[in-house]
Amino acid sequence: MSRSAEATLVAEGKESFLKRLREITASGGLEDLTISCGELQWKVHRIVVYSHSDWFRKACQPGFKEGKTALINLENENPALIAKLVEYLYGFDYDDSDSEPNEVDQTDDKNNNDDDQDQPVPQTCGKLALHAAMYVTADKYDVSTLKVLALAKFSTALVDRWDKEDLSEVIRFVYENTVSSDRGLRGSLVPILVQHKQKLRTDEAFMKLVETHGEFAVDLINAWTNPNQQDAQRSFLQCRHCETLRPGNYNGTCCMGQYYSNNFRTLYLAT
């Protein structure tokens, strides 16, 4: 059997498995864990959730309340984001076609005390805000593959949507909700900041952000004074068969058990 035929069988097998998994989830009856957020609940399977995230596995250990009740209450999160998180757990993707304001942010949060809100969200709508929020959510709940996917989606959307959405608000959210050592979202912004330097310098909201956010100002100065700099995390490896994305420094195997040089292609973020 040729390698391409094997790859086709692997892809078909994966899709068949995911389809069956979604059908089982929809029909109910085998769930052994509930994730709750706001007024919404999702009946899920521990084996699926644990396979993606050590955070959920550790939260359900016997010594914790969640382990006894089989209920994880994410009461201070954004239900729309948690819904997309659960969607990813069962399908390795999330829908970004309906980025309406109520799907991405919570407008009432502007008037809430920050201490009452566990997971901040961008105070704007759109694909950039959604993908940035999903990146932060994936990082918090230790879903590493979702984090890589959200970064890839964010980087792609930046090229066409940097001037169609509230870029300043997205940047504010990124810098207030990621640590300086996490160069994922921050590094993705660099090419756009360099490419559209002249227009951004005349943007009042953007320049105000520079004045009030020191870490961003430092990155901006470095980007504008060193336009040829490259961020080490601005590349991904994609399996040629199942199309799963991995970080650029990944050195493991793909779905076929082959290493990078055989079955992975390198993808670079658009500049």
C-alpha positions as CSV (number, residue, x, y, z in Angstrom):
1,M,0.0,0.0,0.0
2,S,1.4,3.4,-0.9
3,R,2.1,6.1,1.7
4,S,-0.6,8.3,0.2
5,A,-3.2,5.5,0.5
6,E,-2.2,5.0,4.1
7,A,-2.5,8.7,4.8
8,T,-6.0,8.6,3.3
9,L,-7.0,5.7,5.6
10,V,-5.6,7.5,8.6
11,A,-7.6,10.7,7.8
12,E,-10.8,8.7,7.1
13,G,-10.3,6.8,10.3
14,K,-9.8,9.9,12.3
15,E,-12.9,11.6,10.8
16,S,-15.0,8.5,11.4
17,F,-13.9,8.4,15.0
18,L,-14.7,12.0,15.6
19,K,-18.0,11.7,13.9
20,R,-18.9,8.7,16.1
21,L,-17.7,10.5,19.2
22,R,-20.0,13.5,18.4
23,E,-22.9,11.2,17.8
24,I,-22.4,9.4,21.2
25,T,-22.1,12.8,22.9
26,A,-25.3,14.0,21.2
27,S,-27.3,10.9,22.1
28,G,-26.1,11.0,25.8
29,G,-26.0,8.2,28.4
30,L,-22.3,7.6,28.7
31,E,-21.2,11.0,30.2
32,D,-19.4,10.9,33.6
33,L,-18.5,14.6,34.1
34,T,-20.4,17.9,33.9
35,I,-18.8,21.3,33.0
36,S,-21.0,24.2,34.2
37,C,-20.6,27.9,33.2
38,G,-23.3,30.4,33.9
39,E,-26.7,28.9,33.0
40,L,-25.1,26.4,30.6
41,Q,-24.0,22.8,31.3
42,W,-22.1,20.3,29.1
43,K,-22.2,16.6,29.8
44,V,-18.8,15.3,28.8
45,H,-16.5,12.2,29.1
46,R,-13.6,12.2,31.5
47,I,-11.4,10.2,29.1
48,V,-11.9,12.8,26.4
49,V,-11.4,15.8,28.6
50,Y,-8.4,14.4,30.5
51,S,-6.7,13.5,27.2
52,H,-6.6,17.1,26.3
53,S,-6.0,18.8,29.7
54,D,-4.1,18.0,32.9
55,W,-5.9,20.9,34.5
56,F,-9.3,19.1,34.3
57,R,-7.7,15.8,35.3
58,K,-6.1,17.3,38.4
59,A,-9.3,19.2,39.3
60,C,-11.2,16.0,39.5
61,Q,-8.8,14.1,41.7
62,P,-10.5,12.2,44.6
63,G,-9.4,14.8,47.2
64,F,-11.2,17.6,45.6
65,K,-14.9,18.5,45.6
66,E,-15.1,18.2,41.8
67,G,-13.8,14.6,42.0
68,K,-16.7,13.7,44.4
69,T,-19.5,15.6,42.6
70,A,-18.3,15.0,39.0
71,L,-19.1,18.7,38.4
72,I,-16.7,21.4,37.4
73,N,-18.2,24.9,37.9
74,L,-16.5,27.6,35.9
75,E,-18.8,30.2,37.2
76,N,-16.7,33.3,36.4
77,E,-15.9,32.4,32.8
78,N,-17.5,33.5,29.6
79,P,-20.0,30.8,28.6
80,A,-19.5,31.4,24.9
81,L,-15.7,30.7,25.2
82,I,-16.2,27.6,27.3
83,A,-18.7,26.3,24.7
84,K,-16.0,26.7,22.1
85,L,-13.5,25.0,24.4
86,V,-15.8,22.0,24.7
87,E,-16.5,22.1,21.0
88,Y,-12.7,21.8,20.4
89,L,-12.4,18.9,22.9
90,Y,-14.6,16.8,20.6
91,G,-13.7,18.1,17.2
92,F,-10.2,19.6,17.3
93,D,-11.6,22.9,16.0
94,Y,-14.0,25.7,17.0
95,D,-16.5,27.7,15.0
96,D,-15.4,31.3,14.4
97,S,-18.0,32.2,11.8
98,D,-20.4,34.1,14.2
99,S,-18.1,36.5,16.1
100,E,-21.0,38.7,17.3
101,P,-20.5,40.9,20.4
102,N,-22.4,38.5,22.7
103,E,-20.3,35.6,21.4
104,V,-17.0,37.2,22.3
105,D,-17.3,39.6,25.1
106,Q,-19.5,40.5,28.1
107,T,-20.4,44.2,27.9
108,D,-21.7,44.2,31.5
109,D,-18.2,43.3,32.6
110,K,-17.1,46.9,32.0
111,N,-19.0,47.9,35.0
112,N,-18.0,44.9,37.2
113,N,-15.3,44.8,39.8
114,D,-12.2,43.0,38.4
115,D,-12.0,40.8,41.5
116,D,-15.4,39.2,40.6
117,Q,-14.2,38.2,37.1
118,D,-11.9,35.2,36.8
119,Q,-11.4,35.3,33.0
120,P,-11.3,38.7,31.4
121,V,-12.5,39.0,27.8
122,P,-11.9,41.6,25.1
123,Q,-14.3,44.5,25.2
124,T,-14.9,44.2,21.5
125,C,-16.1,41.7,19.0
126,G,-14.6,40.1,15.9
127,K,-12.4,37.2,15.0
128,L,-9.2,38.7,16.4
129,A,-10.9,39.2,19.8
130,L,-12.3,35.7,19.7
131,H,-9.0,33.9,18.8
132,A,-7.1,36.0,21.4
133,A,-9.6,35.0,24.0
134,M,-9.5,31.3,23.0
135,Y,-5.7,31.4,23.2
136,V,-5.9,32.8,26.8
137,T,-8.6,30.3,27.7
138,A,-6.6,27.4,26.3
139,D,-3.5,28.5,28.2
140,K,-5.4,28.7,31.5
141,Y,-6.9,25.2,31.1
142,D,-3.7,23.7,29.7
143,V,-5.1,22.6,26.4
144,S,-1.9,23.1,24.4
145,T,-3.1,22.0,21.0
146,L,-6.0,24.5,21.2
147,K,-3.6,27.2,22.1
148,V,-1.6,26.5,19.0
149,L,-4.7,26.4,16.8
150,A,-6.0,29.7,18.3
151,L,-2.6,31.3,17.6
152,A,-2.6,30.1,14.0
153,K,-6.2,31.5,13.5
154,F,-5.3,34.8,15.2
155,S,-2.2,35.2,13.0
156,T,-4.1,34.5,9.8
157,A,-6.9,36.9,10.8
158,L,-4.5,39.7,11.5
159,V,-3.5,40.0,7.9
160,D,-6.9,40.9,6.7
161,R,-8.6,42.2,9.8
162,W,-6.1,44.4,11.5
163,D,-7.9,47.5,10.3
164,K,-11.4,46.1,10.4
165,E,-11.6,45.5,14.2
166,D,-10.5,47.4,17.3
167,L,-6.9,46.5,17.1
168,S,-6.0,48.7,20.1
169,E,-8.4,46.8,22.3
170,V,-7.2,43.5,21.1
171,I,-3.6,44.5,21.8
172,R,-4.6,45.7,25.3
173,F,-6.3,42.4,26.0
174,V,-3.2,40.4,24.8
175,Y,-0.8,42.3,26.9
176,E,-2.9,42.3,30.0
177,N,-3.7,38.6,29.8
178,T,-0.4,37.0,28.7
179,V,3.0,36.9,30.5
180,S,6.0,38.6,28.9
181,S,7.7,35.2,28.3
182,D,4.7,34.0,26.2
183,R,5.5,35.3,22.8
184,G,2.7,33.7,20.9
185,L,0.1,36.4,20.5
186,R,2.6,39.2,21.1
187,G,5.0,37.9,18.5
188,S,2.2,37.5,16.0
189,L,1.5,41.3,16.3
190,V,5.1,42.3,15.3
191,P,4.8,42.0,11.5
192,I,1.5,44.0,11.4
193,L,3.0,46.8,13.6
194,V,6.0,47.0,11.2
195,Q,4.0,46.8,8.0
196,H,1.5,49.5,9.0
197,K,3.7,51.7,11.1
198,Q,2.8,55.0,9.4
199,K,-0.9,54.5,9.7
200,L,-0.8,53.3,13.3
201,R,1.3,56.4,14.3
202,T,-1.7,58.6,13.4
203,D,-4.2,56.4,15.3
204,E,-5.2,58.2,18.5
205,A,-6.4,55.1,20.3
206,F,-3.3,53.1,19.3
207,M,-0.9,55.9,20.5
208,K,-2.7,56.2,23.8
209,L,-2.2,52.5,24.3
210,V,1.5,53.0,23.8
211,E,1.5,55.6,26.5
212,T,-0.3,53.5,29.1
213,H,1.2,50.0,28.5
214,G,4.9,49.8,29.1
215,E,5.5,46.3,27.9
216,F,3.7,46.9,24.7
217,A,5.7,50.2,24.2
218,V,8.9,48.3,24.6
219,D,7.9,45.6,22.0
220,L,6.7,48.3,19.6
221,I,9.9,50.3,19.8
222,N,11.9,47.1,19.2
223,A,9.6,46.2,16.2
224,W,9.9,49.7,14.7
225,T,13.6,50.0,15.2
226,N,14.4,46.4,14.2
227,P,11.9,45.7,11.4
228,N,13.7,42.5,10.3
229,Q,13.5,40.8,13.7
230,Q,11.9,37.4,13.6
231,D,10.1,35.7,16.6
232,A,11.1,32.1,17.1
233,Q,7.6,31.1,17.8
234,R,6.1,32.5,14.5
235,S,6.2,29.1,12.8
236,F,4.2,25.8,13.1
237,L,4.6,22.3,12.0
238,Q,1.6,20.7,10.3
239,C,1.1,17.0,9.8
240,R,0.7,16.3,6.0
241,H,-1.9,13.6,6.8
242,C,-4.2,14.7,9.6
243,E,-3.2,18.5,9.3
244,T,-2.7,18.7,13.1
245,L,-0.7,21.8,14.1
246,R,2.3,21.7,16.4
247,P,4.6,24.4,17.7
248,G,7.6,25.2,15.5
249,N,10.0,23.5,17.9
250,Y,8.0,20.3,18.1
251,N,10.3,17.2,17.7
252,G,7.8,14.4,18.2
253,T,5.9,12.1,15.8
254,C,2.9,12.7,13.6
255,C,-0.2,10.5,13.4
256,M,1.7,8.1,11.1
257,G,4.5,7.7,13.7
258,Q,6.9,9.5,11.5
259,Y,9.2,12.4,12.6
260,Y,9.2,16.0,11.4
261,S,11.5,15.6,8.4
262,N,9.2,12.9,6.9
263,N,5.6,14.0,7.5
264,F,5.5,17.5,8.7
265,R,5.4,20.7,6.7
266,T,6.5,24.0,8.1
267,L,4.1,26.9,8.1
268,Y,5.2,30.5,8.8
269,L,2.9,33.2,10.1
270,A,2.0,35.8,7.4
271,T,4.1,39.0,7.4
